Amino acid sequence: MIKILTEKLPEQFSCQSNSIALCNQLNIFPMNEHQYPTYDYFQQSNNNYAEKNSSSLNVKFYGTDFDTYKENVPRYINQLSSRVNKAGQFLNWVNLPQEQMSRINEFYNLAEQFKNNTVNKKLVILGIGGSKHPIEHMLSINGLNLDNNINFYSDIDSASFNRLLKSLNNDITGSKFLIVSKSGSTFETKDGFLRIKNMLVEEYMKKGHSKEEAESLSEKHFIAVTDSDSNKSQLRKTAQEHNWLGNLKIHDDVGGRFSAFDDHVLFTLAYAGMKKEDMRDMLKSAQQASKEAFLYDLEKNLALKEAIFWVNAKKIGINNYVHQYFGSTFNDTVQWETQLHNESIKDTNKQIAKIPDAMHHSAEAHFNSDNKYAFALTVSTDKGECAENSENYINALIKSYSEQGPFFVETFDSNETSLTPEAVGKLAQMRAFSTVYEEIVSKIENDQKIPDVLESVLQPNVEKYKRNLNNLSAGRITTK
């Protein structure tokens, strides 16, 4: 039994000092308000699991000296661990997999109820940015996007709307709609929702229903994921007023790009047919990745090690980066990681692409001696009939890129058409940690002040263009 620490321990008893063994002996570890051990505890608690879970990932680095950074590893980690589980730090994604473990049955029960709400099982997701890309990414690497039963809509032009309708066989009543928006007022999402809602009512009235009946029938097609507080979200208020199914939420202090394990993603995975035991294994692995991200050993803390890799590249004068994903398993990972990097690191200097395709549009630039790049390659294990060609192709890339500049290759375990659930959890959570560590490492190495709230979890600049959208009206019908 772990005791809750009620008083601050003197420095000599710090569980991140040399007294870890004594802390173990006393069985006393600091706890946060959620009754999770703090990362002082994680630091010493379970190094064994890093070995147990390492089989889902192998990473090899080239051209980077990590020894010069080891002295500062405790500083990097403490900067992050001191912020975890504090309101307003936007780091609640760190323990979200563990929290969601207790809700797995809720997601599956709700998905089944929603499927039975109307006859057709096709699902359209209305969301944009972090309300869309994490879902696409997680469906793709779990191999759940192969049957075309899940569509996405995030556009506002006529051609795109007509294309959506055509993909639904011009039968709007034959689909269900997941509406995802933290604020409930995201323009692109609200515009699509209002257009579809009006069309549903019209279609049911054409089938002979009264307007009141048509309104009631249309509500069965919708489920919302938004802020849990109706005072903060008009979408929540709408869902409550019209008795929409469920009470799915976007958690506070979890930015959209960090939301790979939030409700909109897990509900969709359940709806798409992910096995319940696979979701459980995925979440366990993701939470373990959180623990590993606070280990001082860089051979086990790969999230921090990859962050150091990118910072070091910039330190030696490289300002352009390439991260390539091998194979169609990662088709939709590209958009997710692009958002994760661009919004967090605040630049567009990293090219993220899927190969082999990208080799036929970017290799000329990559191997031009006038250009300086740092490269990363993500691949999955291959045990199928293409394995020999796949392995030889990857080895050729490793040789070519490692000779060109700093480089690392990471290999995740896979099944026939997807990553393993353990690898999925590892990839998604590790990438989130690596992104915020990149800011921390960069600021410490450049003697810059680290802000009270990390810049990598905020996105203040997006409001600059949104302020100019004042002539837009969601759902407006243009008549000629």
Residue, then its C-alpha position, 0 to 999 in steps of 0.5 A: m500500500i502506497k501512503i499519501l505524503t502529507e508533508k514535504l520530505p526533506e531534500q535527503f528523502s527526495c525520491q529523485s535523489n540518491s535515497i530512492a531505496l530509502c523511499n522504497q523502504l519507507n513505502i512513502f511516495p508523493m501523490n497528486e490530487h487524483q491519487y496517482p503517484t507523482y513522477d518521483y514515484f514513476q522514476q524509481s517504480n518500475n524500470n522493469y516494465a520498460e524492458k518488458n514493453s520495449s519489444s513493441l519498439n526499437v530505435k537506432f540513432y546515427g550521427t548524434d552525441f547524446d553524452t553531452y546532454k546527459e547531465n541535464v536530463p534531470r532538469y529536462i524531466n523535472q521541468l515537465s514532471s513539476r507541471v503534470n496534473k496541474a490545472g491550466q498546464f494542458l498536460n492532462w493527456v499524460n495520465l489520460p490513458q489510465e483514466q480511460m481504462s475504467r471507461i472502456n465498457e462505456f465506449y463500447n456500450l455507447a457505440e452499440q447503442f448508437k449503431n442501433n439508433t438508426v438502421n444504417k451503420k455508416l458514420v460521418i465525423l464532423g470535426i477539424g484539426g485536433s477533432k479530426h486528425p487524431i481519429e484518422h491517425m488512430l484508425s489508420i495505424n489500428g487498421l480500422n479504416l479499410d471498409n469505408n464505413i467512416n467518413f470525415y467532413s471538415d470543409i465549407d465549400s459547395a464542391s466538398f459538400n456535394r462530394l460528401l453527399k455523393s459518398l453517402n449515395n445522396d441519402i443523408t438519412g442513411s448515415k450517423f454523425l459524430i460532432v466533435s468540437k471542444s467549444g461547440s462553436t468551431f465554424e467549419t464543424k458548426d456549418g456542416f452540422l447545421r447543413i446536415k441537420n436541415m437536410l435530415v429534417e427535409e428528407y424525413m418530411k419528404k417521406g411523409h413525416s410532420k415537421e415535429e416528427a422529422e425534427s425528432l427523427s433527425e436527432k437520432h442521427f447525432i452524437a456529440v463530443t464537446d466540453s462537458d459544461s453546457n455553459k461553455s459549449q453550445l453543442r453540449k446545450t444542443a445535445q442535452e436539449h434534444n436528448w442526444l445519446g451519450n455524454l462524451k466529452i473532450h477533457d479539460d487541459v487536453g489540446g486537440r493534437f494531444s488527444a489520441f486517447d480522448d473520447h472522440v478517438l476511443f468512441t470511434l475505435a469502438y464503433a469501427g470494431m476494435k476489439k475490447e482487449d486490444m483497446r485495453d492493451m493499447l491504453k496500458s501501453a500508452q500509460q506505460a509510455s508516460k512512465e518511461a518518459f520520466l526515466y533518467d536512462l535515455e536508453k529507456n526514455l526514447a521520447l526524451k532521446e528523440a527530442i534531444f536528437w531534433v534539438n541537437a540538429k538545430k544546435i549544429g546548424i541544421n534547420n530543416y528536418v524530414h520525418q518519413y513513415f513507411g507504408s500505407t499503415f501510416n497514411d493518416t499519421v502524416q496530417w496528425e504529426t504535421q499538426l502536432h509539430n507545427e502547432s507545438i514547435k511553431d514552425t513548418n520546417k519539418q517535412i512529414a511524409k509517407i514513403p515510398d511515395a515521397m521518395h519520388h518527389s523529395a529525394e532530389a532535395h534530400f540528397n542535394s549536397d547544398n542542403k542540410y537535413a536531419f532525418a527520421l524514418t518510422v517503419s513497422t515490422d514485416k513478416g509477410e510475403c513482401a518482407e524481403n523487398s521491404e527489408n532491403y528497401i528500408n536498409a537502402l534508406i538507412k544507408s543513404y540517409s545516415e550518410q547524409g546527416p543525423f538520422f534515426v530509424e524506429t521500428f514498431d511491431s505490427n500485425e497483418t494490416s496494422l501496428t500491434p495495440e501495444a505499438v499504437g499506444k507507444l507511438a501516440q503517447m511517445r510522440a506527444f512527450s517528444t514534442v513537449y520535451e523538444e521545447i524544454v530541451s531547446k530552452i534549457e540548452n539555449d539558456q532561455k526562460i521556460p514559461d509558466v505554461l509550456e508554449s508547445v501545448l498552447q496555440p495563441n496565434v490561430e486566433k489571428y485569422k479567426r478574428n477575421l471570419n466575422n462575415l461568415s454565418a454557419g449553415r447559410i444557404t446561398t440563393k441565386 
